[in-house]
Amino acid sequence: MKIYRLLVLFLFSSSLLISCSKDDDDVIDDEVGKTGPDRNLEVEDFIYKGMNNIYLYKTYVPKLADSYFSTQADLNDFLDDFDSPEDLFYDGLVYEYRVKDKFSFMTDDYIALEERFAGTSTTTGMNYGFSYHPNDNTKVLLYVRYVQPNTSAADAGIERGMIFDKVDGQVMTPSNYGSLVSPENFTLHEAEFNEDNDVIALDQTYDLSKAQYTANPVFIAKTLDVDGKKVGYLMYNSFTADFDPELNAAFANFQAEGIDELVLDIRYNGGGRVETAVDLSSMITGQFEGEIFNQQQWNPSYQQYFKDNNPDRLVDRFNNKIGNGDLINSLNLEKVYIIAGRSSASASELVINGLDAWINVVHVGQNTVGKFQASVTLYDSDNFGKQNANPDHKYAIQPLVYKSANALGNSDYVDGLVPDIAVDEYINEYKPLGDPSEPLLKAALEDIQGIRKASYLSKSPDLEVLDEAGSDAPEFQKMFTDEIPPVLFERNDY
């Protein structure tokens, strides 16, 4: 049977660290993960059997073959060779982790993971990145990409484009920048670029504190007048199911405004829920209801199972309703401008690639990340669903389970999706998001007006990006599906 879970998905973040909250009455077995002769292997057993069932790259990992272990004792001997559940997962079962499979992950606190999928995290409210100084790669700058409303950063007056060279009086370096911004409270020291693009320290400081916050991914939605044309602009920062009604409402406003063109800005959107990506694409179009938006390719066992029993399970189709049953507000567009770049991944790329088979997609910005696989959360239960999950621990795994292709079969964009209009984003040329003068939006608006420049080169220094907020969170740049397929191999097969 099909097991559904209330889980949200595909992105990305204005936060740093995954929330670590647990229910006060959770009972955790101290024996889990213990080493030695009395070691409890229940977590390891769950991890192995979950990967043996559903992992996309199962055929590339010999020890995941169905006939590799003949008895539970043989399996236990293998599991006991690893010092921890994490070692088993990343070193023993994931297919060349960070080389072939960069995106499967696990957690020891699925409650915190579910909060992140719902858009809730502990944050100051800044979405930011780190780069090296222009002329000194021993020093690091923090630069602000945007600020969430009603947060510590917003209250302190921090804005997009600000840069900081110290935290709590310490110069940021490649070895300390992450630890300096990890405390619940810290102070940022502002800096600026001078006319020669050197970094100059300022006297201004900003005291920040983290708090639990649920971010609305519909960050900006407005209509611009461009030479008599009504252009809708939507900055959308994460494919989060809890905010699907707000996304649909934004398109209702675009409908009411009678927009002629749409610019979808997902430059900082790292992904999220597959169904929300399908819904967003159905809002942009509307004329393709029931047509194939995305095709799924699972491991051979599941691919054959679905072909034999439920072939429609292998496709995602344009639809006319969001998850709560509300009718989708569709624009019926034949062309869309999408701003995307180095932080756009998974569900963001799914929208670009999926729509590209049906309408004219003009990609403005940089190459995207190159993530075309989806994952699902597996819990330690007989059917890997959350109901009746083992109460002794909070481990869950999030393996890749299928790769996606659009209706034309296009997939495997390992180097990312290439822009039609290449425009880079320079820190010292930041303008307010949604402002027609902001360089990436300006390039899209100029194309709408029939202006296409030969290049969008800048005289600004090309600062080397080092990292970005949220990259240490396990769901960073991931794409998720809601539906756990039927279990093909029972947990007690040995």
C-alpha positions as CSV (number, residue, x, y, z in Angstrom):
1,M,0.0,0.0,0.0
2,K,1.0,3.6,-0.3
3,I,2.1,5.4,2.8
4,Y,1.8,9.2,3.0
5,R,3.6,11.5,5.4
6,L,3.1,15.1,6.2
7,L,6.5,16.3,5.1
8,V,7.5,19.4,3.3
9,L,10.3,20.1,1.0
10,F,13.0,21.2,-1.7
11,L,15.4,24.4,0.3
12,F,17.0,26.6,1.3
13,S,17.5,28.9,3.9
14,S,18.1,31.8,5.8
15,S,19.5,29.8,8.7
16,L,22.7,28.3,9.9
17,L,22.1,25.2,12.0
18,I,19.4,22.6,12.1
19,S,17.2,23.0,15.1
20,C,18.0,20.4,17.8
21,S,14.7,20.4,19.7
22,K,13.3,17.1,21.0
23,D,10.0,16.4,22.8
24,D,10.6,16.4,26.5
25,D,9.0,12.9,26.8
26,D,11.1,11.3,24.1
27,V,12.8,8.2,25.4
28,I,16.2,7.5,23.8
29,D,17.9,4.1,24.3
30,D,21.5,4.8,25.6
31,E,22.5,1.5,24.0
32,V,22.0,2.7,20.5
33,G,25.3,3.2,18.8
34,K,27.3,1.5,21.6
35,T,30.4,-0.3,20.5
36,G,31.7,-3.6,21.8
37,P,30.3,-7.1,22.4
38,D,27.0,-5.9,23.7
39,R,26.4,-3.4,21.0
40,N,22.8,-2.7,19.9
41,L,22.6,-2.8,16.1
42,E,19.0,-1.9,15.6
43,V,19.8,1.5,14.1
44,E,22.3,0.0,11.7
45,D,19.9,-2.8,10.8
46,F,17.3,-0.2,9.9
47,I,19.7,1.8,7.8
48,Y,20.9,-1.2,5.9
49,K,17.4,-2.5,5.1
50,G,16.1,0.9,4.2
51,M,19.0,1.4,1.7
52,N,18.6,-2.2,0.5
53,N,15.0,-1.5,-0.4
54,I,14.9,1.9,-2.0
55,Y,18.3,3.4,-2.7
56,L,18.6,4.8,-6.2
57,Y,22.2,3.6,-6.6
58,K,21.7,0.2,-5.0
59,T,23.1,-1.7,-7.9
60,Y,26.4,0.2,-7.6
61,V,27.0,-0.9,-4.0
62,P,27.7,-4.7,-4.0
63,K,26.9,-5.2,-0.3
64,L,23.3,-3.9,-1.0
65,A,22.6,-6.8,-3.4
66,D,19.6,-8.8,-2.2
67,S,21.6,-12.1,-2.0
68,Y,24.8,-10.7,-0.5
69,F,24.0,-11.8,3.1
70,S,22.3,-15.2,3.6
71,T,21.5,-14.8,7.3
72,Q,20.9,-12.0,9.8
73,A,24.1,-13.1,11.6
74,D,26.1,-12.5,8.5
75,L,24.5,-9.1,8.1
76,N,25.2,-8.3,11.8
77,D,28.9,-9.1,11.4
78,F,29.0,-6.6,8.6
79,L,27.1,-3.9,10.5
80,D,29.4,-4.4,13.5
81,D,32.4,-3.4,11.4
82,F,31.3,0.2,11.5
83,D,31.9,2.4,14.6
84,S,28.6,4.3,14.3
85,P,25.4,4.5,12.2
86,E,26.9,7.5,10.4
87,D,30.0,5.5,9.4
88,L,27.8,2.7,8.1
89,F,25.7,5.1,6.0
90,Y,28.3,7.4,4.5
91,D,31.3,5.0,4.3
92,G,29.6,1.7,3.8
93,L,26.3,2.2,1.9
94,V,26.2,5.5,0.0
95,Y,27.6,5.2,-3.5
96,E,31.0,7.1,-3.4
97,Y,29.7,9.8,-1.1
98,R,30.4,13.4,-2.2
99,V,31.7,12.0,-5.6
100,K,28.8,10.1,-7.2
101,D,26.2,10.7,-4.5
102,K,26.5,14.2,-3.0
103,F,23.0,14.4,-1.6
104,S,21.9,11.4,0.4
105,F,22.0,12.1,4.1
106,M,20.9,10.9,7.6
107,T,20.0,12.5,10.9
108,D,19.8,11.5,14.5
109,D,16.9,13.9,15.1
110,Y,14.1,13.5,12.6
111,I,11.9,15.9,14.6
112,A,14.4,18.8,13.9
113,L,14.6,17.7,10.3
114,E,10.8,17.9,9.9
115,E,10.9,21.4,11.4
116,R,13.5,22.4,8.8
117,F,11.4,20.9,6.0
118,A,8.5,23.1,7.3
119,G,10.6,26.2,7.0
120,T,11.3,26.5,10.7
121,S,14.9,27.0,12.0
122,T,16.9,28.9,14.6
123,T,18.3,32.0,12.9
124,T,19.2,35.7,13.2
125,G,17.2,36.3,10.0
126,M,20.1,36.9,7.7
127,N,20.6,34.9,4.5
128,Y,24.3,35.4,3.7
129,G,27.5,34.1,2.2
130,F,31.2,34.1,2.9
131,S,33.9,35.1,0.5
132,Y,37.6,35.8,0.6
133,H,38.9,39.3,0.8
134,P,39.6,40.7,-2.7
135,N,43.3,40.7,-2.2
136,D,43.9,38.4,0.8
137,N,42.7,34.8,0.9
138,T,43.7,34.5,4.5
139,K,40.7,36.7,5.5
140,V,37.0,36.1,5.0
141,L,34.1,38.5,4.6
142,L,30.4,37.8,5.5
143,Y,28.1,39.4,3.0
144,V,24.3,39.7,3.3
145,R,22.0,38.5,0.5
146,Y,18.7,39.3,2.2
147,V,17.1,39.7,5.6
148,Q,13.9,38.1,6.8
149,P,11.3,40.5,8.4
150,N,10.6,40.5,12.1
151,T,14.0,39.0,13.0
152,S,17.0,40.1,15.0
153,A,18.9,41.1,11.9
154,A,15.9,43.1,10.6
155,D,15.5,44.8,14.0
156,A,19.2,45.7,14.0
157,G,19.0,47.4,10.7
158,I,21.1,44.9,8.6
159,E,20.4,45.1,4.9
160,R,21.2,43.4,1.7
161,G,24.7,44.2,0.5
162,M,26.3,44.9,3.9
163,I,29.7,43.3,4.5
164,F,31.3,42.4,7.8
165,D,35.0,41.5,8.4
166,K,34.9,40.6,12.1
167,V,32.7,38.7,14.6
168,D,33.0,39.6,18.3
169,G,36.2,41.5,17.5
170,Q,37.9,38.5,15.7
171,V,38.9,38.6,12.1
172,M,37.2,35.9,10.1
173,T,39.5,33.4,8.5
174,P,39.0,30.2,6.4
175,S,39.5,28.2,9.6
176,N,37.2,30.0,12.0
177,Y,34.3,31.7,10.1
178,G,31.8,29.0,10.8
179,S,32.5,28.7,14.5
180,L,32.4,32.5,15.0
181,V,28.7,32.7,13.8
182,S,27.6,29.5,15.5
183,P,26.7,30.9,19.0
184,E,23.2,32.0,19.8
185,N,24.4,35.6,20.2
186,F,27.3,37.4,18.5
187,T,28.3,40.8,17.3
188,L,29.2,41.7,13.6
189,H,31.6,44.4,12.7
190,E,30.8,46.3,9.6
191,A,33.2,47.0,6.7
192,E,32.8,48.5,3.2
193,F,34.5,48.6,-0.2
194,N,36.3,51.9,-1.0
195,E,36.7,53.3,-4.6
196,D,39.6,50.9,-5.2
197,N,37.5,47.9,-4.0
198,D,39.7,47.5,-0.9
199,V,37.9,46.5,2.3
200,I,37.8,49.2,4.9
201,A,36.8,48.5,8.5
202,L,34.0,50.7,10.0
203,D,33.2,51.5,13.6
204,Q,29.6,50.2,13.4
205,T,28.7,47.0,15.1
206,Y,25.5,45.0,15.2
207,D,24.4,42.7,18.1
208,L,22.4,39.7,16.9
209,S,20.6,36.8,18.5
210,K,19.1,33.7,17.1
211,A,15.5,32.6,17.6
212,Q,13.2,30.0,16.1
213,Y,11.6,31.4,13.0
214,T,9.4,30.1,10.2
215,A,10.2,31.8,6.9
216,N,7.6,32.5,4.3
217,P,9.3,31.6,1.0
218,V,7.2,34.0,-0.9
219,F,9.6,36.8,-0.2
220,I,8.6,39.4,-2.8
221,A,5.6,39.4,-5.1
222,K,4.8,42.6,-7.0
223,T,4.0,44.0,-10.5
224,L,6.3,46.3,-12.4
225,D,5.4,48.7,-15.2
226,V,8.0,48.2,-17.9
227,D,7.4,50.4,-21.0
228,G,3.6,49.9,-20.6
229,K,3.9,46.1,-20.0
230,K,2.9,44.7,-16.7
231,V,5.7,42.4,-15.4
232,G,5.1,40.2,-12.4
233,Y,8.2,39.7,-10.2
234,L,8.2,36.8,-7.7
235,M,11.2,36.1,-5.4
236,Y,10.6,32.6,-4.1
237,N,13.1,31.1,-1.7
238,S,12.1,27.6,-0.8
239,F,9.6,25.0,-2.0
240,T,7.8,24.7,1.3
241,A,4.4,23.0,1.3
242,D,3.1,24.9,4.3
243,F,3.2,28.1,2.3
244,D,1.6,26.8,-0.9
245,P,-1.6,28.8,-0.2
246,E,0.5,32.0,0.0
247,L,2.2,31.1,-3.3
248,N,-1.2,30.5,-4.9
249,A,-2.4,33.8,-3.5
250,A,0.5,35.6,-5.1
251,F,-0.5,34.2,-8.5
252,A,-4.1,35.3,-7.9
253,N,-2.8,38.8,-7.5
254,F,-0.8,38.5,-10.7
255,Q,-4.0,37.3,-12.4
256,A,-5.9,40.3,-11.1
257,E,-3.2,42.7,-12.2
258,G,-3.3,41.1,-15.7
259,I,0.4,40.7,-16.0
260,D,2.0,40.3,-19.5
261,E,5.3,38.7,-18.4
262,L,6.6,37.0,-15.3
263,V,10.1,37.0,-13.8
264,L,10.6,34.2,-11.3
265,D,13.6,34.8,-9.0
266,I,14.9,31.6,-7.5
267,R,18.6,32.6,-7.3
268,Y,18.8,31.7,-3.6
269,N,16.4,28.8,-3.7
270,G,18.1,25.5,-2.9
271,G,15.0,23.3,-3.4
272,G,12.4,21.5,-1.4
273,R,9.2,19.6,-2.1
274,V,8.6,18.1,-5.5
275,E,4.8,18.5,-5.5
276,T,5.2,22.3,-4.7
277,A,7.5,22.5,-7.8
278,V,4.8,20.9,-9.9
279,D,2.2,23.2,-8.5
280,L,4.3,26.3,-9.1
281,S,4.9,25.2,-12.7
282,S,1.1,24.7,-13.1
283,M,0.6,28.2,-11.8
284,I,2.9,29.6,-14.4
285,T,1.2,27.7,-17.2
286,G,-2.3,26.1,-16.7
287,Q,-2.8,25.0,-20.3
288,F,-1.1,21.7,-19.8
289,E,-3.2,20.1,-17.1
290,G,-2.7,16.3,-17.1
291,E,0.4,16.4,-19.3
292,I,3.7,15.0,-18.1
293,F,5.9,17.5,-16.2
294,N,8.5,15.2,-14.8
295,Q,9.5,11.5,-15.2
296,Q,11.0,9.4,-12.4
297,Q,13.6,6.7,-12.7
298,W,14.0,4.5,-9.6
299,N,16.3,1.6,-8.9
300,P,15.6,-1.4,-11.1
301,S,13.5,-3.2,-8.6
302,Y,11.2,-0.3,-8.0
303,Q,11.2,0.8,-11.6
304,Q,9.9,-2.6,-12.7
305,Y,7.4,-2.8,-9.8
306,F,5.8,0.5,-10.8
307,K,5.8,-0.4,-14.5
308,D,3.9,-3.6,-13.6
309,N,1.6,-2.3,-10.9
310,N,1.2,1.5,-11.1
311,P,2.9,3.1,-14.2
312,D,1.4,6.5,-13.5
313,R,3.5,6.6,-10.3
314,L,6.5,7.2,-12.5
315,V,5.4,10.6,-13.7
316,D,4.4,13.9,-12.2
317,R,1.8,15.8,-14.1
318,F,0.7,19.4,-14.4
319,N,-2.3,19.8,-12.1
320,N,-5.1,22.2,-11.1
321,K,-5.1,22.0,-7.3
322,I,-2.6,22.6,-4.5
323,G,-2.3,20.2,-1.6
324,N,-5.2,21.6,0.4
325,G,-7.6,21.2,-2.5
326,D,-7.7,24.9,-3.6
327,L,-7.8,25.5,-7.3
328,I,-4.5,26.7,-8.7
329,N,-4.4,30.3,-10.0
330,S,-2.8,29.8,-13.4
331,L,-1.4,32.5,-15.8
332,N,-1.3,30.4,-19.0
333,L,2.0,31.8,-20.0
334,E,4.0,30.7,-23.0
335,K,7.2,32.3,-21.8
336,V,8.8,32.9,-18.4
337,Y,12.0,34.5,-17.2
338,I,13.7,32.7,-14.4
339,I,16.6,34.2,-12.5
340,A,18.8,31.3,-11.2
341,G,22.4,30.7,-10.3
342,R,25.0,29.0,-8.2
343,S,22.6,28.6,-5.2
344,S,19.7,27.3,-7.2
345,A,19.3,23.5,-6.9
346,S,17.0,20.5,-7.0
347,A,13.4,21.7,-7.1
348,S,14.5,25.0,-8.6
349,E,16.2,23.1,-11.4
350,L,13.2,20.8,-11.7
351,V,11.0,23.9,-12.5
352,I,13.4,25.2,-15.1
353,N,13.9,21.8,-16.8
354,G,10.3,20.7,-16.5
355,L,8.9,23.9,-18.0
356,D,11.6,24.0,-20.7
357,A,9.8,21.0,-22.5
358,W,6.6,23.0,-22.8
359,I,7.2,26.8,-22.9
360,N,10.0,29.3,-23.6
361,V,12.2,29.5,-20.5
362,V,14.7,32.3,-20.4
363,H,17.2,31.5,-17.8
364,V,19.0,34.7,-16.5
365,G,22.0,34.4,-14.2
366,Q,24.6,31.7,-13.7
367,N,24.9,27.9,-14.0
368,T,22.8,26.2,-11.4
369,V,24.0,23.5,-9.0
370,G,23.2,20.3,-11.0
371,K,20.9,18.3,-8.7
372,F,18.3,16.2,-10.5
373,Q,17.7,13.5,-7.9
374,A,14.9,13.3,-5.3
375,S,15.0,11.7,-1.8
376,V,12.5,10.5,0.8
377,T,12.6,10.2,4.6
378,L,12.7,6.7,5.9
379,Y,12.0,6.0,9.6
380,D,12.7,2.9,11.6
381,S,9.4,1.0,11.2
382,D,8.3,-2.1,9.4
383,N,7.2,0.0,6.4
384,F,9.7,2.8,6.9
385,G,6.9,5.3,7.6
386,K,6.8,7.5,10.6
387,Q,3.8,5.7,12.2
388,N,5.0,3.1,14.7
389,A,8.6,4.2,14.3
390,N,11.0,2.8,16.8
391,P,10.7,4.9,20.0
392,D,14.2,4.1,21.2
393,H,15.9,6.6,18.9
394,K,15.2,9.5,16.4
395,Y,17.4,8.4,13.5
396,A,16.1,8.7,10.0
397,I,17.7,8.4,6.6
398,Q,17.1,10.5,3.5
399,P,18.5,8.5,0.6
400,L,18.2,9.4,-3.1
401,V,15.4,7.3,-4.5
402,Y,14.9,8.5,-8.1
403,K,16.3,10.9,-10.7
404,S,14.1,13.2,-12.7
405,A,13.8,13.9,-16.4
406,N,11.5,16.3,-18.1
407,A,8.9,15.3,-20.7
408,L,11.5,15.2,-23.4
409,G,13.8,13.0,-21.3
410,N,16.3,15.7,-20.5
411,S,18.2,14.9,-17.2
412,D,21.7,14.3,-15.8
413,Y,22.7,18.0,-15.9
414,V,25.6,17.4,-13.6
415,D,27.2,20.7,-14.4
416,G,24.0,22.6,-13.8
417,L,21.6,24.3,-16.2
418,V,23.3,26.9,-18.4
419,P,21.8,30.4,-18.5
420,D,20.5,32.0,-21.7
421,I,21.5,35.4,-20.5
422,A,24.7,35.1,-18.4
423,V,24.9,37.7,-15.6
424,D,27.0,37.4,-12.5
425,E,26.2,38.8,-9.1
426,Y,28.8,41.1,-7.6
427,I,28.6,41.8,-3.9
428,N,29.5,45.5,-4.1
429,E,26.9,46.0,-6.9
430,Y,24.0,44.6,-4.9
431,K,20.8,46.6,-5.3
432,P,17.5,46.0,-3.4
433,L,15.8,42.8,-4.6
434,G,12.9,43.5,-6.8
435,D,14.3,46.9,-7.8
436,P,14.4,47.3,-11.7
437,S,18.0,48.5,-11.4
438,E,19.1,45.3,-9.6
439,P,21.5,43.7,-12.2
440,L,19.9,40.3,-12.8
441,L,16.4,41.6,-12.8
442,K,17.5,44.5,-15.0
443,A,18.9,42.0,-17.5
444,A,15.5,40.2,-17.7
445,L,13.6,43.4,-18.0
446,E,15.9,44.6,-20.8
447,D,15.3,41.4,-22.7
448,I,11.5,41.9,-22.3
449,Q,12.0,45.4,-23.8
450,G,14.0,43.9,-26.7
451,I,17.4,45.0,-25.4
452,R,20.0,42.2,-25.4
453,K,23.5,43.3,-24.5
454,A,26.6,41.4,-25.9
455,S,27.7,40.8,-22.3
456,Y,27.1,41.9,-18.8
457,L,30.7,42.2,-17.6
458,S,31.5,44.2,-14.5
459,K,34.5,46.2,-13.3
460,S,33.9,44.9,-9.8
461,P,36.3,42.5,-8.2
462,D,35.4,38.8,-8.7
463,L,35.3,37.8,-5.1
464,E,35.7,34.1,-4.6
465,V,32.7,32.6,-2.8
466,L,33.7,30.4,0.0
467,D,30.4,29.2,1.6
468,E,26.9,30.2,2.3
469,A,24.4,30.1,5.2
470,G,22.8,26.8,5.8
471,S,25.4,24.7,3.9
472,D,26.0,22.6,7.0
473,A,22.4,21.7,7.3
474,P,21.6,18.2,6.0
475,E,18.7,19.3,3.9
476,F,20.8,21.9,2.1
477,Q,20.1,21.9,-1.7
478,K,18.0,18.8,-1.5
479,M,14.8,17.7,-3.3
480,F,12.2,15.6,-1.5
481,T,9.2,13.5,-2.4
482,D,6.3,13.0,0.0
483,E,5.4,9.5,-0.8
484,I,7.1,6.3,0.5
485,P,6.6,3.5,-2.0
486,P,5.5,0.0,-0.9
487,V,8.1,-2.0,0.9
488,L,9.4,-4.7,-1.6
489,F,11.6,-6.6,0.9
490,E,10.3,-7.2,4.4
491,R,12.5,-6.2,7.3
492,N,12.6,-9.9,8.5
493,D,13.7,-11.5,5.2
494,Y,16.9,-12.9,6.7
